[in-house]
Amino acid sequence: MAIERARCRTNRFRLHPTKLQNQALLLQLELQRELYNAALEERIGAWQWERRPVKYYDQSRELAGLREIRPEVVSSGIVLCRGTLRRLDRAYAAFFRRVKLGETPGFPRFKSASRFDSLQWEDASGWKVKMQHRRLYLLGIGEIKANYYRPLSGEARAITVKREGTKWWLSVQCVNVPTMPLVPTCCEVGIDLGVKNQVATSEGEIKKGEHFGFKAQSKLASARRKLGTKQRGSNRRRRQVEVVVRHHLKVKNQRRNAAHQLSRQLVNEYDFIALENLTIVNMVRAPKGKPDPEREGSYLPNGAAKKAGLNRSIHDAGWGQLVSLLSYKAESAGRTVVSVNPRFTSQTCAECHYVDAGNRVNQEDFRCLKCGHCDYADINAARNILRAGRALQASACAD
């Protein structure tokens, strides 16, 4: 079926705080981190000693009495504190959801200074986006210069101010965003996602993967080696940490920019887009250890090193980010995106539909054992994905 998303969008802008405003933001990060850890400690203690669950609303009601004890914590408004408590509540909800699904739970943990880098206002209070003056007003901090490179569409409901390295970013969540349908092109396409080739289309086009993470691997390794020589707690180590963070952020921005450009190109050119429904979480899972029956406490080789390299390549390809961007842009433009089961798409002949693992000669070549059809393997898979997407769409329309 077509991927449906609510008419909600998040716009991201760069903030340029002054030196005093930067110190005020860092202070609020520290205070909200302290509130997060205190709320987590309260939940853990109440369950351990009294077997009593503590909910978000229970802790939210206690914020009123915090003004007298710790007025600096609520200096930027109760709404900011509620956003911190809601963040903890979402962590608990995610923990119980993973327990229910039988996954590795990952209980919410206390946050160190390096793991708490965002402030969240989940209500339209305590902040104001001033587009004309290119400013963001935050209660208790003041008006911060913001680079609004495009106007907001819809109604701004919540914001998040996040620190990335030495930079600050603003994310504005808008609801009731109007759609902007594009002119129909009457074109359809199937897309096969890969590691070497990021995208192969049913029309025979291939886009090679950029592999930004692989290209930056040597610089990252050098920066990490230098970081290992610095003494913990020193200014040199702090500056070297910022160097490592900048390398990671550069790769992240390059990957996001490439995904934005490719998704926009596909949405502009095609009315109907068929994709593989890949379970990326399962694909990048490390192989389980195989105990050696002859030696107690030892394990047999299971190819974990090779699998780790493949996992890095899958993460570097950015499939999940591309699919997410493609889905919301297609929804806004009036296009249709369909996710199909990828099973046997690389082993099926796109001409006679004969299925056999031997059809896939190698990573690049496809040769049907029945009809002799030859094609590039990823393009043949993309044609099968388009055919499956059309069938799924026809079935949905019939129902």
FISE-884830 format. One record per residue (C-alpha): x, z, y; residue in three letters. Coordinates in Angstrom, 1 decimal, decimal comma. Each point is the difference from the previous one (the first is absolute). Last residue first. Layout:
N
> X Z Y ala .
...
# end
This chain:
399
> -10,4 -2,2 -3,4 asp .
> 0,6 -3,8 0,3 ala .
> 2,3 0,5 3,0 cys .
> 2,1 2,5 -1,8 ala .
> 0,4 -2,3 -3,0 ser .
> 1,0 -2,9 2,3 ala .
> 2,6 2,2 1,7 gln .
> 1,4 1,1 -3,4 leu .
> 0,2 -3,6 -1,2 ala .
> 1,7 -1,1 3,3 arg .
> 2,5 2,8 -0,3 gly .
> 0,8 -0,9 -3,6 ala .
> 0,7 -3,6 1,0 arg .
> 2,1 1,1 2,9 leu .
> 2,0 2,4 -2,2 ile .
> 0,6 -2,8 -2,5 asn .
> 1,3 -2,3 2,8 arg .
> 2,3 2,9 1,2 ala .
> 1,4 0,4 -3,6 ala .
> 0,9 -3,7 -0,1 asn .
> 1,7 0,3 3,4 ile .
> 2,0 3,0 -1,3 asp .
> 1,2 -1,8 -3,1 ala .
> 1,0 -3,2 1,7 tyr .
> -1,8 -2,7 -1,9 asp .
> 0,0 -1,9 -3,3 cys .
> -3,1 -1,0 -2,0 his .
> 0,9 -0,8 -3,6 gly .
> -3,6 0,1 -1,3 cys .
> 0,4 2,7 -2,7 lys .
> 3,3 1,7 0,5 leu .
> -0,5 0,1 3,8 cys .
> 3,3 0,1 1,9 arg .
> 0,6 2,4 2,8 phe .
> 3,4 0,4 1,7 asp .
> 1,2 2,6 2,5 glu .
> 0,5 3,4 -1,8 gln .
> 0,4 -1,7 -3,3 asn .
> -1,9 -2,2 -2,5 val .
> -3,4 1,5 0,7 arg .
> -2,2 -2,0 -2,4 asn .
> 1,4 2,1 -2,8 gly .
> -2,2 2,9 1,0 ala .
> -3,0 -2,1 -1,0 asp .
> -3,3 -0,7 1,7 val .
> -1,5 -3,6 0,2 tyr .
> -2,0 -0,5 3,2 his .
> 0,3 -3,8 -0,3 cys .
> 1,4 -0,7 3,6 glu .
> 0,9 3,4 1,4 ala .
> 1,8 1,0 -3,2 cys .
> -0,3 3,7 -0,6 thr .
> 3,1 2,2 -0,5 gln .
> 0,5 1,1 3,6 ser .
> -3,6 0,8 0,6 thr .
> -0,2 1,8 -3,3 phe .
> -1,3 3,3 1,6 arg .
> 0,1 -0,2 3,8 pro .
> -3,6 1,3 0,3 asn .
> -1,4 -1,4 3,2 val .
> -0,2 1,3 3,6 ser .
> -2,2 -2,1 2,4 val .
> 0,5 -0,5 3,7 val .
> -2,6 -1,7 2,1 thr .
> 0,4 -1,0 3,6 arg .
> -2,2 1,2 2,9 gly .
> 3,0 0,5 2,4 ala .
> -0,3 3,8 0,1 ser .
> -0,3 0,3 -3,8 glu .
> 2,9 -2,4 -0,5 ala .
> 2,2 2,0 2,3 lys .
> -0,9 3,2 -1,8 tyr .
> 0,8 -1,5 -3,4 ser .
> 3,2 -1,8 0,9 leu .
> 1,5 3,1 1,5 leu .
> -0,7 2,1 -3,1 ser .
> 1,1 -2,8 -2,4 val .
> 3,3 -0,4 1,9 leu .
> 0,6 3,8 0,2 gln .
> -0,6 0,3 -3,8 gly .
> 2,3 -2,8 -0,9 trp .
> 3,0 1,2 2,1 gly .
> 2,7 -2,1 -1,7 ala .
> 2,5 2,9 0,5 asp .
> -2,2 2,3 -2,1 his .
> 0,0 -2,5 -2,8 ile .
> 3,8 -0,5 0,3 ser .
> 0,6 3,7 -0,1 arg .
> -2,1 0,3 -3,1 asn .
> 1,9 -2,8 -1,7 leu .
> 3,3 1,8 0,7 gly .
> -1,4 3,3 -1,4 ala .
> -1,2 -1,9 -3,1 lys .
> 3,5 -1,3 -0,6 lys .
> 1,3 3,6 0,2 ala .
> -2,8 1,4 -2,2 ala .
> 0,6 -2,4 -2,8 gly .
> -1,0 2,4 -2,7 asn .
> 3,3 1,1 -1,5 pro .
> -0,6 2,8 -2,6 leu .
> -0,2 3,6 1,1 tyr .
> 2,0 3,1 -0,8 ser .
> -1,2 3,6 -0,3 gly .
> 0,3 0,0 -3,8 glu .
> 2,1 -2,8 -1,3 arg .
> -1,2 -2,1 -3,0 glu .
> -3,6 -0,4 1,1 pro .
> 1,0 -1,2 3,5 asp .
> -2,8 0,8 2,4 pro .
> -1,5 -3,0 1,8 lys .
> -0,4 0,6 3,8 gly .
> -3,0 -1,4 1,7 lys .
> 0,4 -3,1 2,1 pro .
> -0,1 0,4 3,8 ala .
> -3,3 -1,1 1,7 arg .
> 0,4 -3,0 2,3 val .
> -2,7 -2,1 -1,7 met .
> -2,4 2,9 -0,4 asn .
> -0,1 0,6 3,8 val .
> -0,2 -3,7 0,7 ile .
> -3,3 -0,5 -1,9 thr .
> -0,3 -3,6 0,9 leu .
> -3,4 -1,6 0,6 asn .
> 1,3 -3,5 0,4 glu .
> -1,2 -1,9 3,0 leu .
> -2,6 -2,7 0,8 ala .
> -0,4 -1,2 3,6 ile .
> -3,1 -1,9 1,3 phe .
> -0,3 -1,3 3,5 asp .
> 3,6 -1,1 0,3 tyr .
> 2,4 -1,0 2,8 glu .
> -0,4 2,8 2,6 asn .
> -0,2 2,8 -2,6 val .
> 3,2 -1,3 -1,8 leu .
> 2,0 -0,2 3,2 gln .
> -1,1 3,4 1,2 arg .
> 1,0 1,5 -3,4 ser .
> 3,4 -1,6 0,2 leu .
> 0,7 1,1 3,6 gln .
> -1,1 3,6 -0,6 his .
> 1,9 0,3 -3,3 ala .
> 3,2 -1,2 1,7 ala .
> -0,5 2,5 2,8 asn .
> -0,6 2,8 -2,4 arg .
> 3,2 -0,8 -2,0 arg .
> 2,1 -0,2 3,1 gln .
> -1,4 3,3 1,4 asn .
> 0,7 1,8 -3,3 lys .
> 3,5 -1,4 -0,2 val .
> 0,8 1,1 3,5 lys .
> -1,6 3,4 -0,6 leu .
> 2,3 0,6 -2,9 his .
> 3,1 -1,0 1,9 his .
> -1,1 2,2 3,0 arg .
> -0,5 3,0 -2,3 val .
> 3,6 -0,3 -1,3 val .
> 1,3 -0,1 3,5 val .
> -2,2 3,0 1,0 glu .
> 1,5 2,0 -2,9 val .
> 3,4 -0,9 1,3 gln .
> -0,9 1,6 3,3 arg .
> -1,2 3,2 -1,7 arg .
> 3,1 0,1 -2,2 arg .
> 2,3 -0,3 3,1 arg .
> -2,0 2,8 1,7 asn .
> 0,8 2,3 -2,8 ser .
> -2,6 1,9 -2,2 gly .
> 1,4 -1,4 -3,2 arg .
> 3,6 -1,2 0,2 gln .
> 0,4 -3,7 0,1 lys .
> 1,8 -1,9 -2,9 thr .
> -3,2 -0,8 -1,8 gly .
> -1,5 -1,7 3,1 leu .
> 3,0 -2,4 0,0 lys .
> -0,9 -1,0 -3,6 arg .
> -3,6 -0,4 1,0 arg .
> 0,8 -2,4 2,9 ala .
> 2,2 -2,1 -2,3 ser .
> -2,8 -0,2 -2,6 ala .
> -2,5 -1,0 2,6 leu .
> 2,3 -2,7 1,4 lys .
> 0,5 -1,4 -3,6 ser .
> -3,7 0,2 -0,8 gln .
> -1,3 -1,8 3,1 ala .
> -0,3 -3,4 -1,6 lys .
> -1,7 1,6 -3,1 phe .
> -2,5 1,8 2,2 gly .
> -0,8 -3,1 1,9 phe .
> -0,7 -2,1 -3,1 his .
> -1,4 -3,0 1,9 glu .
> -2,0 -1,3 -2,9 gly .
> -0,3 -3,8 -0,3 lys .
> -3,2 -1,6 1,0 lys .
> -1,2 -2,6 -2,4 ile .
> -2,7 -2,7 0,7 glu .
> -1,5 -1,9 -3,0 gly .
> -3,6 0,0 1,1 glu .
> -0,8 2,9 -2,4 ser .
> 2,2 2,2 2,1 thr .
> 3,3 1,8 -0,8 ala .
> 0,8 3,1 2,0 val .
> 2,9 2,4 0,1 gln .
> 2,2 -2,2 -2,2 asn .
> 2,7 2,0 -1,5 lys .
> -2,2 3,0 -0,4 val .
> -3,4 -1,5 -0,6 gly .
> -3,6 -0,3 1,2 leu .
> -2,1 -2,9 -1,2 asp .
> -2,5 -1,2 2,6 ile .
> -3,1 -2,2 -0,6 gly .
> -1,3 -2,2 2,8 val .
> -3,2 -1,3 1,4 glu .
> -0,6 -2,3 3,0 cys .
> -3,2 -0,8 1,8 cys .
> 1,7 0,7 3,4 thr .
> -2,7 2,1 1,5 pro .
> 0,5 0,9 3,7 val .
> 1,1 3,6 0,4 leu .
> -2,2 3,1 0,1 pro .
> 1,0 2,8 2,4 met .
> -1,8 3,1 -1,2 thr .
> -0,9 2,9 2,3 pro .
> 1,8 3,3 -0,5 val .
> -2,6 2,7 -0,5 asn .
> 2,7 2,6 -0,4 val .
> 3,5 0,4 1,5 cys .
> 2,9 2,0 -1,2 gln .
> 2,8 0,1 2,6 val .
> 3,6 0,4 -1,4 ser .
> 2,6 1,0 2,6 leu .
> 3,7 -0,2 -0,7 trp .
> 3,0 2,1 1,0 trp .
> 3,7 -1,0 -0,4 lys .
> 3,0 2,1 -1,0 thr .
> -0,4 -0,4 -3,7 gly .
> -3,7 -0,8 -0,5 glu .
> -2,1 2,6 1,8 arg .
> -3,7 -0,4 -0,3 lys .
> -3,0 0,5 2,4 val .
> -3,3 -0,5 -1,9 thr .
> -3,2 -0,8 1,8 ile .
> -3,7 0,3 -0,7 ala .
> -3,3 -1,6 1,1 arg .
> 0,8 -3,1 2,1 ala .
> -3,1 -2,2 0,1 glu .
> 0,3 -3,7 -0,8 gly .
> 2,8 -2,4 1,1 ser .
> 3,0 1,4 1,8 leu .
> 1,9 -2,3 2,3 pro .
> 3,5 -1,4 -0,9 arg .
> 3,6 0,9 0,8 tyr .
> -0,9 3,6 1,0 tyr .
> 3,6 1,3 0,5 asn .
> -0,6 3,7 0,7 ala .
> 1,3 2,3 2,7 lys .
> -1,0 3,6 -0,7 ile .
> -2,5 1,9 2,2 glu .
> 0,2 3,7 -0,5 gly .
> 1,1 2,4 -2,7 ile .
> -2,6 2,8 -0,2 gly .
> -2,9 -2,4 -0,6 leu .
> 1,3 -3,4 -0,8 leu .
> -0,6 -3,0 2,3 tyr .
> 1,3 -3,3 -1,1 leu .
> 1,1 -2,4 2,8 arg .
> 0,0 -3,7 0,6 arg .
> -1,9 0,5 3,3 his .
> -2,6 -2,6 -1,0 gln .
> -0,1 1,1 -3,6 met .
> -0,4 3,7 0,6 lys .
> -0,5 1,4 -3,6 val .
> -1,3 3,6 0,3 lys .
> 0,9 3,1 -1,9 trp .
> -1,2 3,6 -0,5 gly .
> -3,4 -1,1 -1,4 ser .
> -1,1 -3,1 -1,8 ala .
> 0,3 1,6 -3,4 asp .
> 2,6 -0,4 -2,8 glu .
> 3,0 0,8 2,1 trp .
> 3,1 -0,2 -2,2 gln .
> 3,6 0,9 0,7 leu .
> 2,7 -1,6 -2,2 ser .
> 3,6 0,8 -1,2 asp .
> -0,2 2,7 -2,6 phe .
> 2,5 -0,7 -2,8 arg .
> 3,3 0,5 1,8 ser .
> -1,1 3,3 1,5 ala .
> -0,9 1,3 -3,5 ser .
> -3,5 -0,1 -1,3 lys .
> -1,3 2,4 -2,6 phe .
> -1,3 -1,7 -3,1 arg .
> -3,3 -1,5 -1,1 pro .
> -0,1 -0,1 -3,9 phe .
> 1,2 -3,3 -1,5 gly .
> -2,7 -0,9 -2,6 pro .
> 1,8 -2,4 -2,3 thr .
> -3,0 -2,0 -1,2 glu .
> -2,8 1,0 -2,3 gly .
> -2,7 -1,4 2,2 leu .
> -1,5 3,4 0,7 lys .
> 3,4 1,4 0,9 val .
> 0,7 -2,9 2,3 arg .
> -3,3 0,6 1,8 arg .
> 0,7 3,8 0,2 phe .
> 3,3 -0,7 1,8 phe .
> -1,5 -2,6 2,3 ala .
> -2,6 2,4 1,1 ala .
> 2,7 2,7 0,7 tyr .
> 2,0 -2,4 2,1 ala .
> -3,1 -1,1 1,8 arg .
> -0,7 3,7 0,9 asp .
> 3,5 0,4 1,3 leu .
> -0,4 -2,9 2,3 arg .
> -3,4 1,4 1,1 arg .
> 1,8 3,2 1,0 leu .
> 2,4 -2,0 2,1 thr .
> -2,8 -2,0 1,6 gly .
> -1,8 3,3 0,7 arg .
> 3,0 1,2 1,9 cys .
> 0,0 -3,1 2,1 leu .
> -3,7 0,4 0,7 val .
> 0,6 3,7 1,1 ile .
> 1,9 -1,2 3,0 gly .
> 3,5 -0,7 1,1 ser .
> 0,8 3,6 0,8 ser .
> -1,5 1,0 -3,3 val .
> 3,3 1,1 -1,6 val .
> 1,3 1,4 3,2 glu .
> -2,9 2,5 0,2 pro .
> 1,3 1,8 -3,2 arg .
> -1,9 3,3 -0,4 ile .
> -2,7 -0,3 2,7 glu .
> -0,7 -3,7 -0,4 arg .
> 0,2 0,3 -3,8 leu .
> -3,4 1,7 -0,2 gly .
> -1,8 -3,3 0,6 ala .
> 2,1 -1,6 -2,7 leu .
> -1,6 2,2 -2,7 glu .
> -3,1 -2,2 -0,2 arg .
> 2,2 -3,0 -1,1 ser .
> 1,5 2,0 -2,8 gln .
> -3,4 0,6 -1,6 asp .
> -1,1 -3,6 0,8 tyr .
> 3,0 -1,4 -1,9 tyr .
> -0,7 2,0 -3,1 lys .
> 1,6 3,1 -1,6 val .
> -0,6 0,5 -3,7 pro .
> -0,2 3,6 -1,2 arg .
> 1,7 1,0 -3,2 arg .
> 0,9 3,2 1,9 glu .
> 3,7 0,4 -0,4 trp .
> 1,2 -3,5 -1,0 gln .
> -2,8 -1,9 1,6 trp .
> 0,1 1,7 3,4 ala .
> 3,8 -0,1 0,0 gly .
> 0,2 -3,8 -0,6 ile .
> -2,6 -0,7 2,7 arg .
> 1,6 2,3 2,5 glu .
> 3,5 -1,4 -0,7 glu .
> -1,4 -3,5 0,6 leu .
> -1,5 1,1 3,4 ala .
> 3,3 1,6 1,0 ala .
> 1,9 -3,2 -1,0 asn .
> -2,3 -2,2 2,0 tyr .
> 0,0 2,3 3,0 leu .
> 3,9 0,1 0,0 glu .
> 0,0 -3,7 -0,2 arg .
> -2,4 -0,1 2,9 gln .
> 2,3 2,2 2,1 leu .
> 3,1 -2,1 -0,9 glu .
> -1,7 -3,3 0,8 leu .
> -1,3 1,5 3,2 gln .
> 3,5 0,9 1,1 leu .
> 1,3 -3,5 -0,8 leu .
> -2,8 -1,4 2,2 leu .
> 0,8 2,4 2,9 ala .
> 3,7 -0,9 -0,3 gln .
> -0,8 -3,7 0,1 asn .
> -2,3 0,6 3,0 gln .
> 2,9 1,7 1,8 leu .
> 2,4 -2,9 -0,7 lys .
> -2,7 -2,5 1,0 thr .
> -2,2 -1,6 -2,6 pro .
> 0,0 -3,7 -0,8 his .
> -2,7 -0,7 -2,6 leu .
> -0,2 -3,2 -2,1 arg .
> -3,4 -1,2 -1,1 phe .
> -1,9 -0,3 -3,3 arg .
> -3,6 -1,0 -0,4 asn .
> -2,1 1,2 -2,9 thr .
> -3,1 -1,8 -0,9 arg .
> -3,4 0,9 -1,4 cys .
> -2,8 -2,4 -0,9 arg .
> -0,1 1,3 -3,6 ala .
> 1,7 -2,0 -2,6 arg .
> -1,3 -2,3 -2,7 glu .
> 2,2 -1,9 -2,5 ile .
> -2,0 -2,9 -1,5 ala .
> -1,1 0,4 -3,6 met .
# end
